[in-house]
Amino acid sequence: MNPSRRDFIKSAAAGTTGLALGTVGSSAPAVAREKSTGARVSFVTGTDRREMVYNAVKPFKKEIERGIEGKRILLKPNNVWDGNPLCASHPDELRGVLDLLKEITDRTIYIGESTASPKGTMFTFEEYGYFPLRREYNVELYDLNAGTSSTRWIMNQKGHPLSIEIIDDFLDPDVYIMSIARMKTHDSVVATLGFKNMLLGCPLNVMKSDPRFVRNQSEKSKMHQGAVGINVNMFELAKEVSPEFTVIDGVVGMEGNGPMGGTPVEQGIVLAGPDVVAVDRIGLELMEIDYEDVGYLQWCSNAGIGQGEREMIKVLGPDTKDYSINYRRHDRIDWQLGWKDGK
């Protein structure tokens, strides 16, 4: 039950660490696919974010309609912190998705986030302009940190099992989750797109004002166990936590010292699709970031949690080469790539 760090890393790349530790990986991947199965990613360009998102999601309207049947619908934006709108999902990205969903269902749709900001999720919803959505649509804004959680297991820097509290909404098979993300560089895993929005959003973050608070209660910080550890831990959680649909807003992305302190990149693009690995793979391509630099995403593809092989992904839209921009990497990029050497 206490494999060496090196063995743990090797088994992560092979997609077997869950069996080594008896973690979430002991069950089948949530979005397992045969390696021969292709994936479709919708790619739209323009300047009107709301319209672009709607048009990017529309090709999958029937698929979404089937997927939401009998399930609670949860839109998961990426409001990582307060104070910088560029770090958060734009409300018009949500409007584009809600416009499409309104054509499918009249049920209440939940917009839920689990921010790491000490000011709390509802503060970020107000600060970034989400409150008007409650008047425009049948939606409910939801602080995921206020809900219940369940214990799962990840890895610490010594390669030993580490318990972590995961918000139950992310584990519930009766919740249809749409990851609503912004295209950004990152300080630990090179880029943050649709899957990262889920995997670092699902650990509980209890505020000091919450009666459940105990010292060092921020479960999100447990994911950060060095350049290797964070990739392995994201891979571990991906075996059970995965969105049913992903939208990535690159109308204005963030480069440099993301996910909070970077600078804007005006790119005018939106991506969408049901396979989060495939959508993120195309996102990296548009940021001119090597797929081989993002460890957890490759491991997920190798384990059948989505399609990461470029030749197996069909892009519905223009040639990505005509719209790619070389995003400036985070100042710590050399440290981040240390996962390749097991550092």
C-alpha positions, 0 to 999 in steps of 0.5 A: 500500500506504500509504493515508491515514488518512482513506481507510482509515477511509472504506473501513472503513465500506464494508467494503473495507479488506482490499483496500486493505491486502492484509490478512485482508479479501482473503478472504471474511468467515467468516460472510458473510450476505446483507443480506436474511437474518434472525437469531434470538437466544434471550433468557431471564430468571431467576436461575439462571445455569446453567439460564438458559444451558442454556435459552438455548442449547437452541433451537439444539441441532440447529444446534450438533450439525450445526456441531460435526461433525468439528470440535474444540469450543472454548469461549472465556470472557472472563477479561480479567484477574485479581483481579475475578470480575466481569470474567470469565465465570462458571463456571456460564455454562460449565456451562450450555453444557456441560450442553447439549453433553453431550447432543450429544457425548461428545468432549473439549471445550476451554475456552481463553482468552488472558488479558492478565494477566501471571499467565497464563491458567491462573492465572485459570482457577484463581482464577475457579473453572474447575478443578472443571469438569475433574472434572464434564465431559470438558473440557480447560483450555487456554492459547491463548497457549501455541499457535502463531500466524500473522501478519495485518495491522491499522492503526497510528495513522498509517493504515499497515499493522501486523503482528500475531500471531493465535493459530491456533486462531481461524483454524482452520476445523476448530475450532468456537468458542463465545464465552462472554461477560459483559455489560460496558461497555468503556474503548475500544469502549463495550461488550464482548460476544460479538464483542469477546471473540473479536477482542481474545482472538485476538492472542497475548500471550506472557508473560515466562516464555515463551522466545518472549518479546521486548520488547513482545510483547503483541500485544493492545496493538497493537489499541489505535490510538486510538478509530478504530484499535481499531474498524477493527482489530476490523473487519479481524480480524472478516473471518477471526475469528468465533465459530460460536455466542455466549452472553452472561451478563447475570445480573450485568453490569458498568457504568461503568469496564469491562471490569475496574473497573466495578460490578455490574448485577443484570439477570437475563438471558442471550442466545444465538445463532449470529450474533454480530453479532445477539446483540451487537445485542440485548445493546446494546439491553438495556444501552440503548446506541445501536447507532450508538455501536459502530463495528466492529459496524456495519461488520461488519453492513454487510460481511455479517459477521452481521446488525445490522439490528434489524428482521431479528433475531427475539428468541426470548423476552420483550420486551427493553424490559421488561428493559433497563437503562441501563448507566452508561458508562465515564468516557472515553465522549466519547473513545471516540465520537471514532471517529465524527469520525475521531479 
